[in-house]
Protein backbone atom coordinates (compact mmCIF):
# COMPACT_ATOMS: atom_id res chain seq x y z
CA UNK A 1 0.00 0.00 0.00
CA UNK A 2 1.34 3.41 -0.98
CA UNK A 3 1.12 6.60 1.06
CA UNK A 4 1.16 10.25 0.03
CA UNK A 5 4.89 10.72 0.82
CA UNK A 6 5.94 7.71 -1.24
CA UNK A 7 3.89 8.84 -4.21
CA UNK A 8 5.26 12.39 -3.98
CA UNK A 9 8.87 11.19 -3.77
CA UNK A 10 8.40 8.79 -6.69
CA UNK A 11 6.93 11.62 -8.79
CA UNK A 12 9.78 13.98 -7.84
CA UNK A 13 12.46 11.41 -8.69
CA UNK A 14 10.79 10.61 -12.01
CA UNK A 15 10.55 14.28 -13.01
CA UNK A 16 14.01 15.44 -11.89
CA UNK A 17 16.56 16.24 -14.58
CA UNK A 18 19.10 13.54 -15.45
CA UNK A 19 22.41 13.91 -13.65
CA UNK A 20 21.02 16.09 -10.85
CA UNK A 21 21.39 14.65 -7.37
CA UNK A 22 19.35 15.60 -4.31
CA UNK A 23 21.39 16.27 -1.16
CA UNK A 24 19.63 15.70 2.16
CA UNK A 25 21.07 17.70 5.03
CA UNK A 26 20.63 17.84 8.79
CA UNK A 27 21.44 20.75 11.08
CA UNK A 28 21.55 20.11 14.84
CA UNK A 29 21.38 22.97 17.35
CA UNK A 30 21.65 22.67 21.13
CA UNK A 31 22.52 25.15 23.91
CA UNK A 32 25.58 23.06 24.88
CA UNK A 33 27.06 23.15 21.37
CA UNK A 34 29.40 25.98 20.36
CA UNK A 35 27.96 26.05 16.84
CA UNK A 36 25.35 24.16 14.83
CA UNK A 37 26.47 20.74 13.58
CA UNK A 38 25.65 20.26 9.89
CA UNK A 39 25.71 17.03 7.89
CA UNK A 40 25.00 16.12 4.25
CA UNK A 41 24.05 12.70 2.89
CA UNK A 42 26.66 12.57 0.15
CA UNK A 43 30.27 11.54 -0.45
CA UNK A 44 31.02 15.21 -0.86
CA UNK A 45 34.19 16.82 -2.04
CA UNK A 46 37.26 17.91 -0.12
CA UNK A 47 36.38 21.04 1.86
CA UNK A 48 39.30 21.16 4.29
CA UNK A 49 41.83 19.32 6.43
CA UNK A 50 42.11 18.52 10.12
CA UNK A 51 44.80 20.14 12.23
CA UNK A 52 48.07 18.18 12.17
CA UNK A 53 48.41 15.58 14.91
CA UNK A 54 51.58 15.09 16.98
CA UNK A 55 53.21 13.33 14.01
CA UNK A 56 52.26 16.08 11.55
CA UNK A 57 49.58 13.99 9.82
CA UNK A 58 46.33 15.52 8.65
CA UNK A 59 43.08 14.05 7.35
CA UNK A 60 40.94 15.40 4.55
CA UNK A 61 37.47 16.66 5.46
CA UNK A 62 34.74 15.87 2.93
CA UNK A 63 31.35 17.52 2.60
CA UNK A 64 29.56 20.29 0.74
CA UNK A 65 29.59 24.08 0.95
CA UNK A 66 25.94 25.11 0.71
CA UNK A 67 24.07 28.38 1.17
CA UNK A 68 21.47 28.60 3.93
CA UNK A 69 18.12 30.28 3.42
CA UNK A 70 17.73 33.96 4.37
CA UNK A 71 15.57 33.15 7.42
CA UNK A 72 17.73 30.32 8.83
CA UNK A 73 18.02 30.10 12.63
CA UNK A 74 21.80 30.72 12.48
CA UNK A 75 24.16 31.92 9.72
CA UNK A 76 21.20 33.09 7.61
CA UNK A 77 22.09 33.50 3.93
CA UNK A 78 25.69 32.37 4.46
CA UNK A 79 27.60 29.58 2.72
CA UNK A 80 28.41 26.98 5.40
CA UNK A 81 30.12 23.58 5.51
CA UNK A 82 28.05 20.39 5.76
CA UNK A 83 30.14 17.31 6.65
CA UNK A 84 29.65 14.20 4.52
CA UNK A 85 27.92 11.56 6.66
CA UNK A 86 25.83 8.45 5.96
CA UNK A 87 22.35 8.73 7.46
CA UNK A 88 18.77 7.78 6.69
CA UNK A 89 15.76 10.02 7.13
CA UNK A 90 12.45 8.25 7.39
CA UNK A 91 9.75 10.73 6.48
CA UNK A 92 6.55 10.96 8.52
CA UNK A 93 3.67 8.66 7.78
CA UNK A 94 0.19 9.93 7.23
CA UNK A 95 -1.95 8.23 9.88
CA UNK A 96 -5.23 9.40 11.34
CA UNK A 97 -5.18 10.25 15.03
CA UNK A 98 -1.37 10.21 15.33
CA UNK A 99 0.95 13.19 15.20
CA UNK A 100 3.50 12.97 12.39
CA UNK A 101 6.92 11.74 13.45
CA UNK A 102 10.10 11.33 11.45
CA UNK A 103 13.04 9.12 12.30
CA UNK A 104 16.74 9.42 11.60
CA UNK A 105 19.14 6.49 11.61
CA UNK A 106 22.89 6.95 11.46
CA UNK A 107 25.20 3.97 11.05
CA UNK A 108 28.99 4.00 11.47
CA UNK A 109 28.62 7.23 13.38
CA UNK A 110 31.51 9.68 12.92
CA UNK A 111 33.15 11.11 16.04
CA UNK A 112 31.93 14.60 15.12
CA UNK A 113 28.31 13.49 15.32
CA UNK A 114 28.86 11.61 18.60
CA UNK A 115 30.41 14.80 19.99
CA UNK A 116 27.37 16.75 18.84
CA UNK A 117 24.77 14.44 20.38
CA UNK A 118 26.63 13.38 23.54
CA UNK A 119 26.20 16.60 25.55
CA UNK A 120 22.65 17.01 24.31
CA UNK A 121 21.57 13.55 25.45
CA UNK A 122 23.16 14.01 28.87
CA UNK A 123 21.57 17.43 29.47
CA UNK A 124 17.98 16.41 28.78
CA UNK A 125 17.41 19.63 26.81
CA UNK A 126 15.84 19.31 23.38
CA UNK A 127 17.96 19.19 20.24
CA UNK A 128 16.58 21.48 17.55
CA UNK A 129 16.88 20.07 14.07
CA UNK A 130 16.41 21.44 10.56
CA UNK A 131 16.14 19.15 7.53
CA UNK A 132 16.95 20.67 4.13
CA UNK A 133 17.16 19.37 0.59
CA UNK A 134 19.44 20.85 -2.05
CA UNK A 135 19.93 19.95 -5.72
CA UNK A 136 23.44 19.40 -7.06
CA UNK A 137 22.91 21.85 -9.93
CA UNK A 138 21.86 24.66 -7.53
CA UNK A 139 23.75 24.52 -4.19
CA UNK A 140 22.78 28.12 -3.39
CA UNK A 141 19.06 27.33 -3.10
CA UNK A 142 17.28 25.29 -0.45
CA UNK A 143 14.57 23.39 -2.34
CA UNK A 144 12.75 21.87 0.63
CA UNK A 145 12.94 22.63 4.35
CA UNK A 146 11.46 21.14 7.48
CA UNK A 147 12.22 23.37 10.43
CA UNK A 148 11.05 23.56 14.03
CA UNK A 149 11.87 19.88 14.49
CA UNK A 150 12.83 18.42 17.84
CA UNK A 151 15.05 15.35 18.19
CA UNK A 152 13.88 13.12 21.03
CA UNK A 153 14.00 9.50 22.16
CA UNK A 154 17.58 9.08 21.03
CA UNK A 155 19.12 5.61 21.19
CA UNK A 156 22.90 5.33 20.94
CA UNK A 157 25.06 2.24 20.51
CA UNK A 158 28.75 2.02 19.63
CA UNK A 159 28.15 2.53 15.90
CA UNK A 160 24.53 3.60 15.55
CA UNK A 161 22.30 6.49 16.55
CA UNK A 162 18.56 6.38 16.08
CA UNK A 163 16.17 9.12 17.08
CA UNK A 164 12.59 10.23 16.64
CA UNK A 165 11.84 13.70 15.41
CA UNK A 166 8.68 15.52 16.39
CA UNK A 167 7.26 18.73 15.00
CA UNK A 168 7.26 21.35 17.78
CA UNK A 169 3.87 22.97 18.28
CA UNK A 170 2.40 21.47 15.12
CA UNK A 171 -1.14 21.39 16.47
CA UNK A 172 -0.99 24.96 17.78
CA UNK A 173 -0.09 26.46 14.39
CA UNK A 174 -2.65 27.96 12.03
CA UNK A 175 -2.96 26.06 8.77
CA UNK A 176 -2.04 27.16 6.16
CA UNK A 177 -0.75 30.17 8.07
CA UNK A 178 -3.50 32.49 6.87
CA UNK A 179 -6.41 34.17 8.59
CA UNK A 180 -9.75 33.80 6.83
CA UNK A 181 -12.46 36.44 7.10
CA UNK A 182 -15.59 37.37 5.16
CA UNK A 183 -14.06 40.58 3.79
CA UNK A 184 -11.13 38.84 2.04
CA UNK A 185 -12.91 35.55 1.32
CA UNK A 186 -16.35 36.27 -0.15
CA UNK A 187 -17.45 32.62 0.01
CA UNK A 188 -17.30 32.76 3.82
CA UNK A 189 -19.96 35.48 4.02
CA UNK A 190 -23.48 34.35 4.92
CA UNK A 191 -26.32 35.14 2.57
N, C-alpha and C positions, 0 to 999 in steps of 0.2 A: 504494500500500500504506500502510495506517495503522499508527501505533505507539501505544503505551500513553499517551504524553504527549498526542498529538493527540486521542485519544478522550476523555481526561480533561478537557482544555481545552474541547472541543466540548460535553461534558456540562455543565460548569460555566457556560459562557456561555449555554447553553439554559435552565438552571434559575435563573439570577440574576434578581432582581427588575428590572422595567422602570425605567429612569431611574437605575440605580445603576451607576456606573463603577468599574472596577478601576484602582488606581494602582500601577504598578510603581515600585519605588525601588531605588537603589543607594547603598551607603555604602562609601567607600574609606578605609582606614586604612593609614598608613605611618609609620615612625619619623621621617622627615624632614618630615612635615606637622605644623603646629601643632595642628590639630584635624581630626577626620574631615570628609571632603567628602561631602555628601549631595545626591542628585539624584532628581527625580521625573519620570516620563514623563507629562507633562500640561502644558497651557497655564498652569495655576495661576491664582492670584489675586495681587494686589499684596500683598507681605509686607514691603516696605521700600523704601528709596532708597539710592543710592550717595552717598558723600561729594561735596560740590560740587567741581568742577574749578576751574582757575584763573580761569575766566570765570563761576563761580557756577552752572553747569549741573549738574543731577543726572539720574540715570536711575532709572526704577522697577525694582525687583527683583521678579520673579514666581516663585511656587513654592507650596508647601503647608506648613502647620504641622501636623505629625503627631506623635503620641505613640509613643515607643519602648517595646518590651517591657521588663518588669521585670528581665530577665537579659541586657540588651544589653551589649556590650563597653564602650561609653562612653555617658554620659548616660542610664543606665538609668531607665526610667519617666518621663523628661522629655519635654516638647513641644519639638521642634526643627524648624528650617527645612530644607526640601528644596528646592533650586533647580530650576525648570522647565527641562528639557533634553530634546531629542529623542535617543532611543537605542533600540536593538533588543536584546532578550535572546533568544538562541536556546537553548532548553532542551536538556538532554542527551538524546541518543538512547539507546535500549536495544539494545545490541549485545553479543553473546556474546564473551567474551575481550578486551574493551576496557574500560578504565575510563571512567566517564561524564565528559563534558567539555562545559561550556557555552561559549558565545561571546557577547561583547558587541560591538556595532558602533555607533559614534557618528559621525554626519555633522554637518557644519557645527559643529564643536566650539567651544564657548564658551571664552573665555580662562580662566575659573575652572577648567575641567576640565583644560586644558593645563597650568595652573599646578600642579594636583594630581598629574598623572601625570609631568610633566617630571623633578622630583627623584627620583622613585621609579625611573624607567627608567634614569637615570644612575647610581644607587647600586648597582643589582643586587640590592637587598634585595626580598623579596616584598611585594606589595601585598595586604593582607587586604581581603576584600570580603564584604559582607552584602547579600543580595537579599531584599526584603520586598514583600509585596502588601497594600494597604489597600483598603477599599471606601469610596466617597464618602459613604455614609450613616453610616459609623462610623469617623471618622479617629482615634479613640483606641484602636483595636484592630488589631493586626497579624494578618492572616488567614492568611498563609503566609510562612514564613521559610526561607531557605537560608543557613546561616552556616558558618563555617570554610572559606570559599572562598579561593582564592589566584589572583590575576590574574598570568598569565605569558604569554610569547610575544606581547608587545605590539608592534603595528605602527602607526607614526604617520606620516601625511602632513600636508600643510598644512591640510586640512579634515576629516580622518577619522582615527579611532582604532579599531583592531580588536584584540581580545585574547581569549585562551583562558583559561577559568577551570577550575581543577581543584579537586577536593575533597580537602583536606588530611587525610591519614591515614585515608581512607575504608576501606581494606582492613584496618586495624588496629583498627577499632571493632567492638564486639560488636553484633550485630543480633538483636533489635530493642532492644538496650540492657538486656536482662534476663538474669539467670542462672537456668538451669534445673537443678533437682535433683529427685530422686525424692520427697523429702518434700513439696515444694510442687506437684509435677506427677505425680500418681499413675500416669499412663500411661507414664511413663519407667521405673517400677520393673519389674524382671524377675520373672517368675512362679516 
